[in-house]
Structures are given as C-alpha cells and as structure tokens.
C-alpha cells in the first residue's frame, strides 16, 4: 500500500534524531572541555617558560655578590633580573622570582639596593573577582570551542551524509517517483523481468489481498545480467511504478578502511528504510560486499563483517512492513550461498540481452526524442545488432544523431544509423592512411576470400558489405555478414562453415600471393577460440565426445573458460583444435582454387570501388553459376532487401 512520505505519519526518523541528539551534545561538550583544558595548560606553560623560582636566601646571596641588575616588587612575589641575564636579549632572558617574607624589613632592603645601584620598582596587581577569572579562563573558551566544533560537525555532516565525517552513516540516496522519472515505459526488451517485478509492485500497492491467502512478500530479488542490460534502470522503474521511497547505494559504498563501519552503514540503511516503509532498497554491484566467505586464503575482515550484518538485517526485518531489497550483479557465481538462499533473495531475475523484438522496442525508446527521417527502418537496425544490449543501442542512436548534426542535416536517416553501427564496431575511417598498391591488392583478396567462402558454402550467413578502407580499430578492411533470422542454436556444420569463412582470408593470400601476412591475426585468434569451444565445451570432439573439458567462469562478463582437465588431456585437445583449423583451411583453399577466376574478378572490382555491398557480390556469383563446384553447393539466394548490417564475426565487439 503506497503512502506519501510527506504525511505526518512519517515522523519516526525525527524521534530517532531526538534520541541521538543528547548523546551528540554530551560528546561535543566533553570534546570542548578537553580542548579548553589543553589550551589553558598550553597557555600557562608558555607564560611561565621565562620564569624560574628561587629561595629568598638565594636572592640575598645575589645581592651580596652584587649580581642583581633590577628588581620588581609585586603583591605576591619579587621578580629578580641578574646582570648576566640582563646582557641577553629579551627572549633569551630568565627571570627569577621569590616569595615575599612576612614582616620583611623593606626599608633595609631598599637601602641595600640603593647602595649597590640596583634599579627597583613596585607593581600593584589588582585582584580580579574569582568568578570573573573563572569565566574568562574556562567558561568563555569552553563556549567558543563548543560553537566551533558544532559548526564543523554540521558542515561535515552536510558534505558527507551525516555523522562525524559520515562514518557509520549510510550514503543511500532517496529517490521519489518525481525525482527518478523512470517507469516501465522507459524499459524495453525486458518483458520477462518486468513481469517478475510487477508482482512486487502490486504487493506494495495491495498487500491485503496477498495477506488474505497467506502469501508473504518476497524479501529480496537479485537482478542478474550482463553490463548494460538495464538492471539499475529496472530497479528505478520499480520504485517509480510503486511510488515508494527508493534507497540506492553501491556495494562499494559500504566498505571503508575502518573495520565495523560497513556493518554500521548497513544497519543505518535498513533503519531508514523501515521508518519510510513501504520502501525499496537497491544495492548495485552487490558482489563488492557479497563475495563468498569460503576461502582458505583468509578474507577482508571489514567486508565479511559487512556481509554478515547484511545477512542478519535481511533475515530479521519484517516483510509485512513492505521493505523490498533489490540487488544487481553480473557475477552471481562469486556470491555467498547464505546470501542467495530463499528468505533473503527469494528471486533471481535474469536481465538478458534483448532478442530481435526487444532490440526493436529498445530502439523505439531511445529514438523517442530523436527526429528521424522517413527512410529509417528500425527493424533492419534491430536485425543487424544481434547481441547488442540496451546501452549499446543507446550509444548507436546517439552517434547517429551526432553524425546528422555534423553533416548539417535536420533529421537522422538510415545511413546515419548504419554508419554509426560500423563506427561502434570498427571505428571511423582513417582517411589519412594510404596503402601501397601491393598492400591494397593483398587486403582486397583477403576480404574477398572471406566473402566468397561465405557465399559459396551452405549454412553461412549472407554477406552484407565488404570494404578495404582502413579504420581506427586497426582493421585495414572487413567483411560484414547479417543473419537472415535470429538463431539461438548452431549446428556443428554451421560452426565448421564459420571456421572456413574465418580462415578464408589467409587461404586467399596463400593461393594468390604465396605469402602469409599479419592481416589474418584477428581471424586466426577467433577461429582458434571457436575451434577450442567446439572441442572442449560443445562436445563436438571425435576424441573426447561429450566430455566437458572447460567451465565458463564469468557467464555475464567476458565468458572466459577455465580448463578443467589434466595436462595430457589439454595437450590432446590442442592437437584436435589444430586439426580442425587445418581441415577448415584446406576446405577454404580448395573452394577458392576451384573458383579462382571469380575470386580475381570480385577482387579487381573491390579494388576499384573500395566498398561493395552483398548484392553486388552475389551478382558476380549468380552470373557465373557454372563456375561453382556443384549445383547443390550453391549458397542460398541472398536476401536482396537485406540492409548492410553486422555479423556474428564482429558481434563480440559490441
């Protein structure tokens, strides 16, 4: 049930402040008293540093020895300056003093001073009121010190989130719907995640209908997905839809150099949320404090205390109050099992990369405020951007808008979007780079080698563009392919075709020029990675069969694999990877050798134009069908209406 946090019913936090206020004032008074005592002691030590007490008979001896330069009589003592000290500078002088003797014969002392030519004088000190002295010495410094400490603490509290320097206080920021301005309408391509979160919103609005049947509100939901998929945006949208306070803090915001500070901040955060209930707590990058404690190498005491406090808070708060904990991470495999159990994070919501429809909806959201030309077809852009996340698509649209302004247009057209997509993948064109004629021919044959193998083999994706214009990514040229439809499974034959396409560039270099160049470095790297996955991860090995030799460590980050086999087995796997690559190279070279004239024609045409489309490539292939190895091996007819787009060959750069 949603409540307005501005209503009078939401005042407990002030009561808590009233409870803490006397303690704070007492601490400030004690601090001011200690500081005042220190200042008084320091002043007295400085004031008395020049004075040294002596006995009265010592003073008389100084007079007899004619070693007194001047004397000053005060109401309670006699100040004596010797002749040796009088010869020194004022700062270096030591002034002796002695007390007045009762019934002292001052006339006889005065006569002796006159006989020896000693200068003397009297100094009357008015006795101040004891009360006034106490006020000046103690009360006034104490009040001034208290005022300065109060102003300093208030200033630091405003800057660092409350408390002395913000230590122990939560840095969570409270957002209301009017401040976040985010709803589910701003989140596209995540229908399944929104559906899972919709129930939480409904529970916050109508808790009674769930209570009637005995259902309990989930305590927490963990948003898991790759970077840029919109986990934080989803959490803000939940708060916006539910119209409840939204406490947002990063996992790293709990960890400090002082042990116990993180745990204190966790307690403070949950106390604030309980007072503002119903509310949502969002902890971004929770893996910063939620890493597993099962380690033999020891751990970080501060982080483990913070995690323990978080576990206790999530286990202890009453779900009927309407406090929901949302957290986001892209490393769920490192989280502590106690954090993931039901009763703490009851739900794991996967925020995956959007599919074709999701990418189209995401593009619609990001282009709402962009002026688009009539030729823009977002369906083709969505089809071209397989594997892209929401952040990638937002960047693509923004780059397209910047390009339109740079070229002096009033609207973004289809070409802006396509060029911007290529800029994200390969960088901008390096217009100042001039290749020699020989290098240009090698690059041309290299790229046509990729494209021709893809065009002539089955199970390959249609080529959409070939260029030999250098780009800032370091590529001297590239070949792009676009899938005809979105696929989630790949057969072994399709992967072998992709291997053939990847090594087709090196095969063309060897076939035509008889040389090997560095231009195939990226192709070889990707082909080796794909072949290794086929052998060690996909179970497509003739030697190892269904045996998995690797495990994926970071599924939602770089997807790196960890070898999980003996060294001898890994060596055998390396040999099989080499065999797969050699077989792919042999197939690609044979295919290009059988179609050498077609290879030469397309390479010459590419040298002249520098950039050609997939339709132009297929025009050469279809016009010379009799040169194909066999009619049954002719590639599927290209989609003539397919716009140039990216291929899985470069999609990992998104």
N, C-alpha and C positions, 0 to 999 in steps of 0.2 A: 504494500500500500504506500503510495507516494505521499510524502509530506513536504511542506515548504520549510526549508531550514531557517527562514527568517521569522517564523511564528514564535510566540512567546514560549511555547512548549520546549523549544530547543535552547535551554539556558544552562544545562548542567555543566558545560565547559567553564562557565563563569564561576560556578561553585568550586570547581576544582582549582581554578585560579585563585579563589579566595583562600582555599586551604593551603596553597603553596605560598601565598603572599607573606604570612607571618614568619615562615621559615626563611624566606628570602630576605626580609627586613632584618631579622636577627643575624643572619650571616653577614649582611652589609655592615651592621653596627659593630660586630666583632672585628671585621676587617678594618673598619675605620679606627677603632680603638687601638688595635695593634699598630697601625700605621702612625697614629698620633704618638704613642709611646716611643716608637722608633725615632720619630722626628725630634721629640723633646730630648731624648738621650743623646742623639747626634748633636743637637744644638749645645747642650751642656758640655759635651766633650770638646767641641770646637772652642766654646767660650773660655773654658778653663785650661786650654792647652798651653798658654803662656805663663800660667801662674804655678808657683811651687811653694808649698807651706814649709816654714822653718820654726824652730822654737824661739822663745823670747830671748833666752840667754845667748843663742846664736846671733841674734840681732845685736845684742850688746857687744859681743866679741867683734862683730863687723865694725861697730863704731870705734872701739878701742884700737882696731887695726887701721882706722881711717880709710875704710873701704866702702863707704856709703856715699853715693852721689846725690840722691834725693829721696825724700820720704813723704808719703801722703797718709794723713790720718783720716780714717773713715769711722763710721759709728760703731762698727763691729770688728775692725781689724786695721793693721798698719801695713801699707804697701812699701816695699823697700827696693830701690834700684841701685845695684852696686856700680862701682866705677868701671869694672870690666864689661858689664852688660851695657852700660851707657855708651861705650865705644862702638857697640854693634848697631846694625840697622834696626829699625823699629820692629820688623817682622821676626828678626832672629833673637830679640831680647827675651830673657827670662826674668820675670818679676817675682820677687819673693814676698811672702806675707806672713804675718804672725798675729795672734790674737792680742787684744788689749788686756793687760793685767789689772785686776781690781785694785783701787786705791793707788793707782800709779802716780808717781811724782812727775807730772808733766812739766813743771817748771824746771826741775833739774835736768830733764831730758832735753828741754828746749835750749837750756844754757849750753849743754854739751854739743848740740847740733850747731849752735851759733859759733862756738869756739872752733869747730872743725870746718866751718863754711859750707855746711850741708843745706841744700835748698829743701824747704819743707812747706807743706800747705795742708789745710784742713778741707774735708769734703763731706758735706752733710747729705745723707741719703734719706729722703722722706720714706717712711714706712707705708707701703701701699696696703690697702684693705686685703685681707686674706681671701675674701670672696672674689674680689676683682682679679687678684692674681690667679686664682683657680680658673676663672672664666677665660682669662687671656691665655693661660698656659695649656688648658685642657679642653674646655667646652668649645671655644671658638675653632681651634684646629680640628677637633672631632667633627663638628658640624660641616666645616668646609670639606674635609676628607670624605664624609658620607655623601655629600652632594656630588662631588666629582666621581665617586665610584658608581653612584646611581645613574648619572648621565652616561658614563662609559658603558655600563651594562645594558642600558636601554638602547644605546647606539649599536652595540654589537648584536643585541637580540634582533633588531630590525634587519641588520645585514645578513645574519647567519641563521635565521629561523628560530629564534627563541633560546632562552637559557644563556649561561655564560659561554659565549663563543659558539652557541648552538650545540654544544656537546650533550649527548643524550636526548636531544630533541629530534623528532622526525622532520625530514626535509620534504615530506609529501606536499604536493600542491593540490589544492581543492579546486575542482572544476565543476561548474554547473552547466546545464544544457545551453544556456545563452552564451556561456564562455567557450565551451568546446565547439558548438555549432556543427556537430557531426552526428548524423543519424545513419540508419541502414541504407538510406537512399544514396549516401556517399560511398558506400562499399559495394563493389560489383565483383562478380566472378567467384563469390564465396557463398553460394546459396546454402550448401550443407552446413557450413559453420554458422551462418546466420540462423538457420533453423534450430540448431542446437542451443544457441544463445537466446532465442526468442522465448523459450520456456522459462529461463531465468528472469527475463524482463516481466513476463506475465505473473510469475510468483511474487515479484516485488510489488506489482500493482494489485494483485488479488490473492493474498496469502490465505484468506479464509476458505476458498474452495479447495485448496490443497490440504488444509488442516482438517477439513471435514472427512476426508477419506483416509487421513493418517499419513499423508506424504510429507516428507521433510525437504526443506530447501537444500540443494547441494551446497556444501561449504566452499568448494572451490572448483575452478575449471582451468585447465592448463592448455594454452594455445601453443601448438607446435607447428613449425613450418620453416621454410627457407627464408633467408633475409629478403625483405622487400615484398612479401606476400600480403602484408596488411594486418599483422597481429595487433599492433598498437592502435591502428585505426579502428579495428573491430571493437577493442575494449572501450575506446572513447564513444563509439556508436552505441554500445550497450548502455553507458551512462546517459547519453543523450536521449535514447528511446525511453529509458526508465525514469528520467527526470529526477535523479537522485545525486547526492554528492559523489564526486569521483576523486579518490585519493590515488595519485600516480607517483611512483618512485622507482628509480632504477635499483637493481640488485646491488650495484657497487655503492649506492648511497648509504648502505648500512655499515659498510666496512670502513673502519678507521684504524689508525696506528695504536690506539689505546684499547686494551682488552676490556670488554664489557660495554663499550659504547654502542656497538651494533645491536646487542641484545636490548639495551635501554631504548634505542630508537624503534625497535620492533614493538616493544610494549607501548610506547607513546603513540605509535601509528594505530594500533588496534584500539587503544583507549579513545583516541579521537574519532575513529570510525564508529565505535559503539555509541558514543554520545550523539552522533549525527545520523544514526540508523533510521531508515534503511539507507545503506551506502554501499559503494563498490570500492574495493582496494585493488589496485593494479600494480603488480611488481614486474617491471620489464627486465629482461635478461636475468631471470631468477637463478640461472646456473652460476652466477657470480658468488652466491652465498649457499646454493643448494647442492653443491657437489658432494658425491658420496663420501662417507667417512670411513669406508672400508679400504684402508690403505696401510701398508706395512711401513711406509717411509715416514709416518707421522704426518701431521697436518698443521694448519694455521689455527691457533687457539681462538683467536678473535672470530674467524669465520665459522668455526664449529660451534662456538657459544651462540653466535647469531642464528645459526641454523637450528640449534636446539631450542632457542627461545621462540623461533617461528613455528616449529613443530608444536610446542606447548600452547601457543596462542591459537593456532588453528584447531587444535584438539579441544581447547577449553571454552571457546566463545559459543554463545547460544545461537544456533541458526535461526531460531524464531524471531530474533531481533532484526533479521533482514540484512546482514552483512555478508557480502559475497566477495571472495578473493579470486581475482583473475591474475594469471601469470603467463608470461610469454618466454619462449626459449627456442633456439634452433639446435640445442644439444641435449635432447631428452635422455640420451644414453648415459650421461655423466651424473644425473640427478640421484640423490639419495632415495633408496627404496622406501624409507619411512615417510618421505615427502609425497610419494606417488600413491600411497595406499588409499583405499576408499575411506572416507571420513575426513580426509584432508583435501586432496584434489580428487573429487569424485569423478570428474570427467576429463578426458583428453580429447581435445578438439583439434583435428588436423586442418591446418590452413595451407592447402596445397597450391601448387602452381595452377593457374586457371586453364581450363580447356578452351576449345575454339569459341564456344558461345560465351564463356566467361571473359575471354580477351576482348571479344566484341563489345560486351557490356561495359567492360573497364574503359575501353576507348571512348565509348559514349559519355561516360562520366568525366573523363579528362578533357574531352573536347566540348563540354557544355558551354564554356566561356570563350571558346576559340571560334573565330569567324572562318568557316570552311567554304571552299569553292564547290561548284556543282559537280565537278568531276571526282570528288573524293568518294572512295568506296572503302569504308572501314572493314567490310567483310574480307576483302583481299589483304588488308594490312593485318587483320587478326590471323588469317591463314598463314601469312608469311612469318609471323612472330612466334612460332611454336617454341615452347619452353620459357617464354618471357613471363616475368612476374609484374605485378602492378606498378612497382617503382620503375621498371624498365619501360613500360608503356607510357608512363607519365613523362619520363625523360625524352622518349621519342617524340611525343606530341610537342613538348616544349622546344626541342631542337628544330622541329618543322616550323613552328611559329617564328622562331628567331631567324631561320633562313628566309622565310617570306618577307619579314621586315628588312632583312639585309638586301634583298633583291628589289625592294621598293614596291611590293605588292600589298594589297589591302586584305587579302584572304589567303588561307593555306590551301594549296592544291594537292593532288595525289602525288605529284612528283616530289614535292617538299617532304611528304611523309616517307616515300621510298628512299630518297637520298639521305634523309636523316637516319633511317634504319641502317643504311650502309655505313654512315658515319659512326654510329654506335658500334657496329661490328668491326669495321676495318679502318676507321679513322678517315680524315679528309684526304683529298687527293693532293699529292706532292707535285705541284706544277713546276717547281724548280728542278726536279730530278730529271736528268737527261741520260737515258741508257744508250749504250753504243748499239750499232746495228746488229752485231752478233748477239749481244745480251737480249735485245728485243726479240730476235728470232727464237732464241732458246726459251724465253718466257712464253712466247706465243705457242710454240709446240708443246710446252709443258702444260699450259692451261687447256689447250685443245685436247691433249691426251686425257686429262680428267674428263672433259665434257664428252668426248667421243666414246669412251668406255661406258659412261653412264647412259649415253643414247643408244648404244648397240646391245647392251645386256638387258636381260629381264630383271625384274624385281628391283629396279632402280628408280630413283625419284627424278622427275623431269628437270632438265637444266633450264634455268630462267635467265641467266646472264653470264657472260664471260668478258673479262676486261684485263688488259695488260697495262693499265695506268697505275703507277706506284701510289701507295697510301701510307699515311703516317704510322700505321700499325707495324710497318716494316715489310708488308707484303708488296712484291713487285707486280702482282696481279692475283686474281682469284676467280673461281668458278662457283656460282651460286645455284643451288637446287631448291625447288619448292615441292613439298609433298602434295599429292593430289587430294589426300584426305588425312585427317589426324589419326595416327595409329598409336596404340599402346603396347603392341607386341611386335617383335621382329623375329622372323624365322632364321634358321641357320643359312639358308640360301640368300636371304636379303643381306645378312651381315657379310657373307662372302662377297656379294656384289659390291657392298660398300668398301670392303678391303681392296677389291680390284680397282675401284674408282680412285681410291686414295693413292695407290701406287702407280696409277696410270700416267701421272706427270713424269715420274722418274723413268718409266718404261719408254715414253716418247723421247726423252733426252737420249737415252742409250740407243734407241733404234735409229734416230736421225743423225745425231752428232757423235755417238760413240763415247760420250763423256758422262760424268756424274757431277752435279753442281749442288751448292748449298741451298738452292731454292726449294728442295724437297724435304728440308729438315722438319718443318711442321707436319707435313703429310706423313712422314715416317713415324714421327712421335705419336700421332693419333692412330695410325694403323697398328702400331705395336701395342698401344693401350687397348684397342678394340680386340685384337687377337688374344691378348692376355686375359681379358674378361671372358672371351669365348672358352678358353681352356680352363681357367681357374675359378670362374664364378658362374657361368651359364650352363655348365655341364655339357658342353658341345665337344668334348675331347674324346678321340678314339682310344687314347691310352687310359685316362682316368675315369671316363664315363661320367656318372652322376656325382662323383666326389667333389665337394667344395673345398678348394684349397685356400680361399681368402674369405675374409669377412669385412663388410663395409663398416668403417669406424664412425664417420660423420655423415649420416644419410642426408641431412638437410643443409650441410655446408659444402665442402669440396667433394664429398663422396669418396674419399681416399680409402683404399682397401689395405687390410693388414694380412700379411701372409701367415697362414695357419697350417703349416705342414713342415716336414723335415727338410733339411738342406738338400738331400739327394732327390727328393720329390720335386723341390723347386727347380733344381737343375734340369730334371726331365721335362718339367713344364716349360722351361725356357727353350729347350730344344724343339718342343712341339710348336711353340709360338713362332720360332724361326721357320719351321716347316710350313706353317700356314701362310706366312708372309711370302716365302719363296713360291708357293703354289699360286698365290694371288698375283705375284709379279709375272710369273710365267703365263698365266691366262691373259693378263692385260697386254703383255708384249705380243703374244700371238694374235690377239684380236686387232691390235694396231698394225701389225705387219700385214695381215690379210686385207686391211683397208688403208694401205699406205697412200694411195692416190687421194682418197677422201681426206685423210689427215693433212696432206700437203695443201689441198685446196682451201680447207677451212682455216688453216694456219696463215696462209697468204692473205685471205680475206680479213682475218683478225688483225694482221699487221697493218693493213691499210686503214681500217676503221678504228682500231684500238679497243672498241667496246661493241659487242654484238649481243643480241637477245637470243633466248632459247628458240624462238620461232625461226630466226634466221639460221640457226644451227640445224634445226630439223628440216629446213628447206633443202639444204645440201644432202642430208641423209635420205630424205624421201625421193629426191630427184635422181638418186643413184642406187636404188634398191638392189640392182643386180650385183653391186659390189659387196653386199652383206654376206657373211659366211654361210648363212642358211636362212631361208624364208621364215622358218619357225623361230629364229632367234632375233627377229627384228623387234626393236623396242616398241612398246605401246605407242600409239599415236599421241603426240604431245597435246596438251591442252592449249589450244590456240588462244583461249580467252584468259589464260593464267597470267597474272601480272608478275613481273620480276619480284622475287622475294628470297628469303634466306633459306638455307638448307640445314639439315642436321649436321652437315660438315662444319658449319661455323656456329651452330646454335649455342655451344658451350661458352662462347664469348659474350653472350647476352648478360 
